[in-house]
Amino acid sequence: MSKRNSKPKSKSHKSSPHPRPKTRRRSPSNSPPVSQPKTLPRFLPQLRTRFSLAQLLGAFQLLLRQTHLQLALQPIEQTFYDRLFSPAVSLWYLLFQRLHPDHSLQAAVCDAHAGGADALGRPERRPLSQRIRSRATTAFSNARQRLPLAALPCALSGQAQVIWESVQDACWRGWRVLLLDGSQVRLRPSADLLAHFRPSSNQRGKAYWILMRVVAGFCVQTATVVGSTIGSPQLSEQALAGQLIAKTIGSALYIGDSNFGIFSVAAAILQANQQCLFRLTKDRAAKLLGARARRAGCLDELVRWSPSARDRRRHKAKDPLLPIQVRVLMLRMLRPGFRPQQLYLVTTLMDRNTYPAAELMELYGTRWQVELDLRYLKAQMDLNFLECKTADMAQKEWLAGLMAYNLVRSLMLNTALQKNIPCSKLSFSATRRLLLGWLTDWSKSADTAESWTELLQAVSELAQPGRTNPRPNEPRLKRHVRESFPPLRGSRAAARKKLQNC
C-alpha cells in the first residue's frame, strides 16, 4: 500500500466544523487559536431529575395513554362516535406501527386482539380485546383517516413538554437549546401524493419516487423532537424552519448549519423572540463583514444585516423587511494533526461578556448531534420510506413516528436519570426492542412498578462500553450489491408497452 493511501481520511460534511486531517501547522502569530473541545461542552451538566421512580413511571404512562391528545382535540370542531378504535387508541397504534418491526395494519390489529391496548380504554367499558371481533384491517384504516391531522403536532408538542419537565437544570443560561435540521422522506407515487408533492425531474425526466421535505427541532439535552413542519420539495428548508420557529413554546436558542444562516431565518428568530446560533458560508460572511473579513485571526463584530433583493421579493407579509442587528464571529480552529480551519458564525446573542466567542463555538460543536438523531429516525424508526397513498396519512405517519421516537428517548432518559449514567452511552436500538417487549405485557402486568424497575435495569445493562481506541475514520461510500436486472427508467406502463412491442 502506498504512503499516500495509508493516510487516514475523515468524514467530510458541508456543515461539520471538523477539518480534514493533515500535518500539524503552526498558526500565525497574529491569529490567536481557538482550540477544538475534546469532550462534551461544559454547559451540558449531568442529567438530574426532581422526580422519584414512581413519578417517572407515571409520566411515562401519561405518554402512553396520550391524555394530552384530548387537549389537542378540543379546538377542533369534530365529533367522534364511541367506536372500537377511539382517537387515543388510533394514535397509539400509529406509534405501535413505528416501534414494531412489522409496520403493517394487520400487526396492529393482531396486537389489539391480544390485549395490547386494553389499558387505554375507559375503566367502565369492557377491554378492547373482548369487544373486537373481526381481524380485518378496515376499521383501523378508517380510524387512522378520521384522526385529525391538526391534532398530531399539538400532541407531539405536549409529549415533548412532559419529557422536558422531568429534567432539572437543563437550560444553558436560561435558554433551551434546540438543534435545527431538515431531510426528505421517500413516498410511492399515487394520485393524491402527486397533487401535493410534485416529483423532481432531471434530464432523464420525472423521478418515480415522491419526496416529502421535513424540518425538525431536537432538544440537545434530551435528544427528543419538540416540533416538525412538513412541505413539498419545492418549499425550501428555510421556509419550513420559519414556520417551526413561529410555533416555538417558551425561550429557545436554535443552532443550525450554514443552510439556515440566512437573513430570512434570522429575522424569523427575532420576530418570535427567540435566539439563534447559525453557521455562515464564507461568501456570506464576507458580504457582512466587508474588508474586515480579510483580516487574519479571530473577529467578533456587531453587524447590521440588511435584506437582499431576493429576500424582499419572497417576503409576503404586509410589514416591510427591516435590517436586523446580529453578531458575527470569525474563529480560527486548531486541532493537533489537523490543518487550521476558519469558522464563521452568526448569532443574536449580542452580549460578549455573557456569551464569550469561545463558548459559542463550543456550543456550536453540539450541532452534529442532530445528524445522528436524524439517522436514528430513518434507520431505527424506519421513517426513510413511508407506504402511504394520501398526503394526510404520510404526514400523520411521520408525526406518529416522531412521537414513537420520543417514547424510546424518554425511556433512555429515565434510565440515565435513575442509574446516573450518560444518556449517550445507552443503545437506541436495544432500548427500542426492550420497550416493545415491555409494552406487550404492560396492560397484563399485575405489578407495573416492579416491571418498570426491571426494564430500567435491563436498559442500563445494555449500555455501550467505552472505547479503548479511537474510532477509525471511514469513507462516506457504500458497496452496492450486484443486481440481476438493470434499473427501471420511466414508468412501468411504458416498460410493459415496450416489452410487448419486442
N, C-alpha and C positions, 0 to 999 in steps of 0.2 A: 504494500500500500504506500502510495506516495506521501510525502510530508504534507503536501497541500490538502490532501483528502483526509488526513488524520486529525486536522484541527477540529475542535468542537464547533458546532453550529447551534445557534439559539433560535428560538421561535421569533419570527418577525410578525408584527401586528401593527396595523395603522395607528392604533391608539394606545399601544403599550408603551409605558415610559422606560422600559428596559432597553438599553442599546445592545448592539451586536458585540460579541467578544473580539478583542484584538490585543495586541501587545500593549503593555502599560505605558502611558504617556504622562508627562508632567504637564500640569496646567500652567498657563502663562501667569506671571507674577501679578498682573493687573486684573485677574479674574478669580476672585475667591471661590473655591469649590463648595458645592453643597453635596455632602455625602449621601449615598442611597441607603435607606434603612434596611438592615438585615433581618429585623424582627417585626412583629406587629406594631403599629403605631402606639404611642403612649396613651393616646386618648381612648383606646379600647380597653377598658378595665375588665377584670374577671367578672363574668356574669353572676349576678346576685338576684335574689328574689325576697320579697317580704311575705310570701305566702307559704303555708305549710304543704305537706304532701297531699293531704286530703283536699285542700283548697285548689291545688293544681289539677287534681283529678276532676274536681267539679268544673273547673274552667275548660278542661278538655272535653268533658261530657257536654258542656254547653256548645262547643264547636260541633260535636257530633249531632246533637239534636237540632242544630240550626234554628235556635229560638230567635236570633236576630233576623231571620228571614221574614217573620211576621211583621217586624218594624219596617222592613223594606217593601212589603206588600201593601201597607196602609195607604200611602199616597196614590197607589194605582187603582183606578176605578175598574175593577174586575172582580166578579164573584166566582166562587168555586163551590161546586157541589161536593157533598160528602162521598167521595169515591175511595176506592182501594188505594190508589196512588195519589195521596194528598200532595200539596206543594212541597212540604218538608220531606216526604218520602221520595218524591221525584227528584228533588235536588240531591238527596243523599245518594241515590243510585246513579246519578250523573257523576258524583265523586267516586263511587264504588267502581264504576267502569274504568276510571283512570288508575285506581290503585290496583285493580285486579289485572293479571296478565292477559285474560280474555276480556277484550273491550266490547264484546257483543251484547246485544239486548237480552239474548237468551241466558247469558250468565247472570245478569241482574235478576231476571225473573226466577231462575232456579234458587238464587240466594234468598229471595222473598219467600219462596215455598219452604226453605229450610229455617226460616225464622230470623234472618239477618236484620230485618227492620222492625221487629216486634217492639223494641224499646222506644221507637219513635212515635208510636200511636198514643192515643188518649187512654188514660187508665180505665175509664168506664167502658171502653169498647173491647171487643174480643181482639186478640192479636191478629196481625195481618196474615200470618201463616195459616190460621184457622179459617179465615174468610175467603182467601183467594182460592180459586178452583182451577181455572184454565192455566195451561203452561204456554199459551200463545203470547207473543210479544206485542200484540196490537194495543192493549190497554196501556202498557208502559210507554209505547211510542207516542200515543196520543197525549199522555200526561206530560211527556217532555216538550211537546209542541205547545201545550197550553201554558206552561210555565212562562211568565212574562220575562222578557229579556232585560227590561229595565231594573228588575229586582236583583239580578245577579251581581252587578257592580256594587250595589249597596250592601249586599250580603258579604261580598269579598272585603269591602272596607271595614264592616263590623267585625269580621273574623280577624283581620289584621290588628284591629284595636284591642280585642280580647287578648291576643298573644302579646302585644306590646305592653299591656298593663301588668303582665306577670313578671316583667324585668324591671329592676330598680337601678337608677343612676346610669341609664344607658345613653344619655344625651351627651353631645360634645358642645360644651359652652352654651348649653341651653337649646341647641338645635338638634333635631332628629335628622341624622344623615341618611339620605336616600340615594341609591345608585340608579342611574337612568340609562336605558339602552333599548334597542329595538331589534326585531328579527322578522322573519317571514315563515308562514305556515303553508304547507302544500295541501291542496284540495283536488279531488277528482271533478272534472267539469260536469255541470248539469245546467239546466236552463236558468234556474234562479241564481246560481252562483255566477254564471256568465253575465247576468244582468247587473249584479252588484260588484263583482271583482273581475274586471276585464283582464284577459290573459295578456302577457307580454309577447312581444314579437321581435324578430330579428330578420336577417337576410334569408333565412330558411322559411319564414312565415310565422304564423302564430304558434305559440307554445301550447302543448297539450294540457299541462297542469295549470291549475288556478292558484295564484299566490294571494294570501291574506297578510297584510302588514300589521304588525302588533308592536306596541311600545309598552314597557312595564317599568315600574319603580320598585326597587328592592331595598329593604331596610338593611343597612350594613351590619347592624349588631345581631339581629335575629335571622337574617337571610330570608325573611318572608316577603311575599308580594303584597304591597299596600294598595296597588291600583294598576289598571291597564286600560289602554284605549286601542281600538281596532279600526282599520280602514282598508281601502283598496291600495294596490301598489302605486297608483297614480297620485296618492296622497303621501307627502313626504313624512319621514320620521320626525322632523322638526315641528310640523303642524300637529301631528298626533301628540307630541310631547307638550305642546302648548295647551291642548285640551286636558291632558292629565294634570298639568301643573295647576290649572284653574280649579280643579276639584280637590286640591290638597286640603286635608284637615289638620289644623294645628300649624306649628312652626317647623319648617323643614329646610335643610340645606341639600340641594341637588348637586350631584357630581356626575359629570359626563365627559365623553371624549370629544375630539375636535369636530365630530359631526354635529354636536349641539352647541359648539362655541360660535354662534352667530347672533346677530343683533335681535332677530325676532324672538328667539328663545330667552335671551337675557331680558328683553323688555317684558315678556310674559311672566318671568320670575318676579320682577319688581312690581308689576301690576297685581300679582297675587300675594304681595307682601311676604315673599319667601327669599331665600338666598341661594346662590349658585357658586360652583367652582368648576369651570369647564376648561378644557384644553383648547388652545388656539393653533391653527396652522401657521407656518412661518410667514406666508404671504399676508394673511390677515393681521398677524401681529405687526408686520412691517407697516401696513397701512395705518394701524392705530398709533404706533409709536413714532413713525416718521424716521427722521435722521437718528433718533436715539436708539433704534433697533440695530444700527450698525456698530454700536459700541460693544466691546468685548466685556464679558463678565456678567454679573447679576444686575438686575434692574427691577425696581419696584416703584411704579408711577401711577398716579391718578389721571385717567384719560377721559375725555368727553367723546362718547361714541355716538355718531350721527347715523341715521338710517340711510341706506343706499337707495338709488332709484328703483331697484328691483324690489326692495322691501316696501317702498311706498306703493308700487303697483299691486303687490299682493295684499296690502292692508285693506280689509273690508269694513272695518268699524268706522263710525261717523267721526270720532275724535281723531285728529291728525297725529301722526307719529312725531314724537319729540325726542331730541337727543337724551341720552342717559349717561350717568356718571359711573364709571367702572374702575377697577384697579387691575392693571396689567402687570404680570410678573414674568421676568425673563431669568431663568435659573440655569446654572451650569452644573450638570450632574456628573459625578465621577465615581467609578467603581474600580477596585483593583483588578487589572487584567482586561478592562473594557475601555474602549475609546470614549472620550468625553462627548456628552450629548447636550444640546440646548433644548430646554423645555419652556414652552410658552403657556401661561395660564391666565385666565381672566376670572375675576370674582367680584361679587357685590359686597364682600366684607371689606369695608374701607379702612378700618382702624388697624394701623400697622403694629401698634403695641399689643392689642388684644389678640390679633391674628398674625403672628410672625410668618414671614415668607417660607422659612424652612419647615415650619409646622404645617403650612398649607400644602407644600409639596409632599410631605409625609402622608398627609390626609388623602391627597390625590392618588397615592400608591395603592389605596384600597379599591380603586375603581375596577381593577382586574377581576375582583370577586364576582362582578356581575356577569362576566363571560362564563364563569364556572356555573353560576346559577342558571343561566340560560341553557347550558349544556345539560344540567340535571332535568330541566323541563322537557327538553327534546329527547334525550336519550333514555332517562329513567321513567319519566311520566308519559313517554310516547306521544308527545304533542307536536312532533315534527310533521306528522301527516294525520289528517282527520278525515274519516269516512262519513261525510255528510252530503246531503242533497240540497239543503237550503242555507241561505246566508245566516238566518237567525239561529239555526241549530249549530252551525260552525262557530258562531260567537259564543253560544251557550256552552258548548263543549270546551272551548278554550278557557273561559272563565271558570268553569267547573274544574278543569284540570289545574288551574292556579290554586283553587281552594283545596283540592286534594294534596297538592304540593305543600300548602301551608300546614295541613294536618301532619305530614311527615316532619316538617321543620319544627312544629310545636312539640312533637314527641322528642325530637333530638334536643330541643331547648330545655324541656323538663328534665331529661336525663342529665344534661350538663349542669343544671341548677342543683339537682339533688346529689349528684356524685362528685361535684366540684372538679369537673374536667372540662377542657376547652371543647366547645361545640364543633370546631373544625376537625377534631380527632375522631368523631363518630362517622360511621359509614352510612351514607344516604341510602344505598340500595338494600343493605341489611336491615336498616330501620324500617323501610317500606315493607319488606317481607314480614318482619315481626309484627308490624302494626296490622297488616291484613290478617294474620293468624289470630291476633288478639281480638279483632273486630268480629271474626267468625263466631267466637264464643262469648262475646261481650254481653249480649242480651240473655244468654243462658247461664252465665256465671252467678253463683249464689253470693260470693264474696268478691265484689268488684275491686275493693281496696287491695286485697291480697294479690289478685291477678295483676293489678296495676303496678304494684311493687315488684312483682316478678318480671313484668315487661320492662321496667326501667333497668333492672339488674341485667336482663338479657341484652338490652341495647348497649349498656356500658361495657359488657364483656366482649363485645364485637368491635371495640374501639381500634382504630388503625394504629399499629405500632410506629414508634418514631424511627426515622431513617438514620442509619449509621453513616451512610454515604450519600452524597447529594444526587438528586435525580439527574440522569444524563439528558442532554438536550436532544430532542427528536425532531426530524424534519417534518414539516406540515404536508406530508404526502400520504397517499393511500394506495395500497396494492390492490388493483382490480382483479376480480375473478374472471377468467376467460368464459365468455358467453357462447352458447351453442348457436344462437341466431343473431343476426345483425339488429341494430336498434330500429324501432318503428319511427319513421318520419311522416308527419302529417296525420290525417285522420285514419281511423281503422276502416271506415266505409270506403274511402278511396283506395286503401290497400286491398280490400276484398274485390273491388271492381277491377283493379289492375291484375289480380290473380286470376280472375275469370277470363280476362282477355288473353292471357298467356296460352 
